[in-house]
């Protein structure tokens, strides 16, 4: 089966990491996988295996008929089209409708919004729906009337990297990994670190310049808080911190919690997303459902004074987020498209 994985571009982000890891897993298992970028490669494209065929459409005008035909010419070469994210699926579905392309399309939803775009319950209705959380699966079945047997939960994974060398003592008390924009609530993390008088490293790209300026104003002359904006690989730098943070409340993953777990780094995160649900069963103290600074302070104190077995954390990571199980679930979805 020739599978085409489709995304707009591979900037640094959760869905993009999932895309790279999925391609890597399929390639490792000798599946015929190729990649189509609607725009161009992006920063994470360098981590795709060089044996994977790549086509960059460079479609900057989504209404260009020439680009639609060029896209169709690529799509028809494959047996299965796997679209990542709503806007990507919508474009590919539109091209398929206009060209009467019969190739099966799998739509993987990475978005946490509880409302689907216009026409998703009619002409753009997915035949095969894949999501990273149970909430999205329930929503698709209810709002779009997609049969349950055509809705699949595919939990996010990351590919574990070699464990980073321990830095003794760690350079930072806290580390927060997420791109910089209001939804990620870095301002709360900064206020928390300042109240605790602890050092904090914020790792992520600036996606909202106005918000970034607000963060810089909050930090002022505080030298305990640093930004790191040129890191495409997070796991190797986690050993520089004592505790990880994740403070966003609207997440379908979030992937960074798996990275913390894979490297044996205890963390405190807002209780949201499918990954949180899984890890919480093992480490309930790692999750909190309030934005009261005092509650976060109290919980961080408890985590800092508790011993967590690194080997045990990594074993839990392998059990829930291992590559073998992930590959089998992908192939189960693909086999379903033949029915």
N, C-alpha and C positions, 0 to 999 in steps of 0.2 A: 504494500500500500504506500503510495506516494503522498506524503502529508506536507502541506504548506502552512507554516506558522506565520501569522500576519499581525503586525503592529505598526503604529505610525512611525515611532523612532524609539531608540533606547537611551533616553535620558536616565539619570539616576533616580530611581523610585522603586516602590514595592512591586507593582505589576511588571515593571521592566526586568527586575531581578528574577521574578517567577518565570518570565518568558525565556530568559537566558538559561536558567536551570532546567526548564522543561526540554528545551532543544538539546542541552547537554546530555540529559538522561536518555532521550530517544536516540541520539547519536551513539552513545556508549553501548546501547543495546542493538546496534546495527539496523535501526529503522531508517527508511528513506525519508529524511526530513530536510526541508528547504525553508528559507526565510524570505518574506516579502516585507519591506519597509514602505509604507505609503509615502513617507517623506525621505528620510535618510537614516544612516546608522546610529549616530549618537554615541555618547561616551562609553556605554556598556557593550557596544558592538564588538569591541576588541576581545571580549571574553567568550565569544562564540567560537566553537572549534573551526579552524580554517578549512576543514573538509566539508563543512555545511555550505551548500550553494546559497548565495545571497543575491537578491535583486532589490535595488532601491528605485522606487517609482518616481520620486521627487515630484509628487503631485501637490503643488502649492495652490492650485485653483481647483477646488473640489468639484466644480461644475464643468471642467474641461472635458469635452467629448473625446479628444485625442488621448488624454490620460486614462479615461475610462476604457477605451479600446485597448490601450497598452496593458492596462490592468487585466482585462478579460483574457488577453493573449497569454498572460502568465498563469492565471487561475486555471484555465482549461487543460493545462499540462499535468494537473494533479488530481488524485482520487478523493482527497479530503482537504477542506479548508478550515483551519482552526484560527478563529478571530479573537483577539484579546482586546477587551474594552468596548464600550457601547458605541462610541463614535466610529471606531474601526469597523465593527460589525455592520453598522448602518450603511456605511459606504460600500462595503463588499456586497451586501444584500441588494443595494440599489443597482450596482453593476450587474449582478446576477439576474435581476428582474428585467433590466433593459436589454440584456443580451440573450435571455432565455437559457442561461447556463444552468445545467442540471446537477452540477457537482454538489455534494452534501457539505453544508456549512455547520460547523460547531461554534457556538458562541460562548466564550468564557467571560463571565462578568466579574470584574475586580472592584466594582464601585460599591460604596456603602450606602448610597442614597436610596431611600425607600420608594422613590417614584420613578417609573420607567419613562423614557422619552416618547414623544408623539409617534403614533402608528406602530408601536411595538406590540400592541395587541391586535393588529390587523395585518397590513401588507408586510410589515417587518417582523412579524411574529417568529421567533426562533423555533426550529424543529428539534434541535438538540441544545439544551441549556446546561451550562456548567457554571458552578459558583463556588466561592471559597468559604462560604458560611451557610449554616442551616437556615438562618433568617432570610437570606436571599433566595434559597431554594423554596421556602414556604411562600415568599412573596411572588415568585415567578409562577408557581402553581395556582395561586389565588388570583393575582392580577392579570396574568396573561393566559390562564387556562391551559398551560402546557401540561400534558399528562405526566404523572409522577415517574413513570418508567422512562421518560425522556429528560428528566431533571437529575443531574448528578452533582454530588458534593465532591470536590477535589481540593482537599486541604492544601494550603501552601506548604512548600518545603524550601529549605535552602540546602546547598551542598556544603557540608562541613569542611572547613579548611583546617590545616594543621594547627594544633593548639599553640597560641602565642607564648613566647618566653615570658615568664613572670617578671614583672618590674617591681623590685622591692626597695623602698616602699613604693606603692603606686603613686603616680604623679598627681592624679585627680581623685577627689572623694567621690565624685559623681560624673557620669557620662550620659548624654542624651543624644540619640541618633534619630534625626528626622529632618527633612527639608524644611527650610524656613518660610513659613506662611502662617497666618492667624489660626487656621484650623489645628495646627500642631501645638499651639499653646506654649511655645518656648518662654513667653513672658512669665507664666506661672512657675516654670522650672527655675528661672533666674531669681524670682522673688523668694522661692523656697531655699535656694542655695544661699542667698543673702541673709535670710532669717537664720539659717543654720550656721552662717559664717564658714561655709565649706566651699571647696574649689569645684568648678564645673566645667567640663568640656562639652561644647555643642557641636556635633558633627552633622553637616548637611549643607546642601546648596541653597542659596538665596533664591526664592521664587516670588518674593514680594518685597520690593525695595523699601516701601513705606514702613512695613512691619519691621524690617531689619533695622531701620533707623530708630524706630521706637525701642527695640531691644538694646541698641547701643546707648540710647539715652538712659534707659533704666540701669545699665551697667555702670555708666559714668567712668570714674577712675578706678573702679574695682578690678584689681589685677588677678583676682581668683577665678574669673570667668573668661574662657577663651573660646573662639570659634575655629573650627577646622573645616574648610570648605573644598578641599581638594582630595577627599578620600572616596575612592570608588569601591574599595574593599574595607569593610568594617571590622570583621573578625580579628585580623592581625593586630589591631590597636586596642582591643578591649582590655588587655592585661594592664593597661596604664591606669585603670580605674578600679575603685573598690566596689561600687554599686552602679548598676545601670538604671536609667529612668525611661519611662514612656508616659507622656501626660495627655496625649490626644484622646478624646472621648468618642470619635467617630472613625472606627477602623473595621475592616473586614478581616484582616490578618491578626495582628501586625507582624511582619516578618522579623523585625529587629528582636522580638522576644525569643524567637528561635535562635538567633545569633548569640544572644546572651546565654541561653541555655546550652547551646553547643560548646561554648567556651567556658562553661562552669562559672559564669558571673551572676551572682544574685542580683535581683532587680526589684524595683517597685513600679507598677504600671496601673494606669486607670483600667478598670475592669470592663473591657469591651473587646469584641471580636472572637472569631473561632479559635485562634491559637490560645488566647487567654483562657477560654473555656476548658481547653484540654490541659494546659499546664496547671491551672488552678486546682485541679483534682489532686495534684501532687504537692503543690506549694501554695496553699491558700493565702499565706502572708505576703505573697508577691503582688497581690492585687487589692485595689482600694476603689471605692465608688463615691468619692466625695472630693471636692476641691478646697476643703478646709485645710489651711496650712498646718495647723496644729496636729491634725490627724496624720498628715504625711510625715511630719516631724517625728511623731511618736512611732509610726510604723518603721521609718528608716532607722531609728535608734534600735528597734527590736531586731531588724535584719542585720545591722552592723554588729550586733553582739550575739549572733547565732552562727554556729558552724554549719556550713553546707558542704556535703561531700561532692567534690567535682566529678568524680567517676560516676556517682549515682546520677547526677544531673545529665551527664553525657549519655548514660544508658537510657534515660527517659527520652532524651532527644532522639536517639536512634530508634527506639520503639515506636514513637509516634510519627516521626518525620523522616524515616529512612527512605533511601532511593528505590530499593527493590519494590516495596509496597506501592510507592508512588507510580512507578512504571506500570505495574499491573493494573492500577486503577485507570491510568490513561488509556491503556490498551482495551480495557473493558468498555470504556466510552466509545472508542473507535470501532470496536466490533459491533456495538449496538447500532451504528449507522448503517449497517448492512441489512438490518431487519426491516 
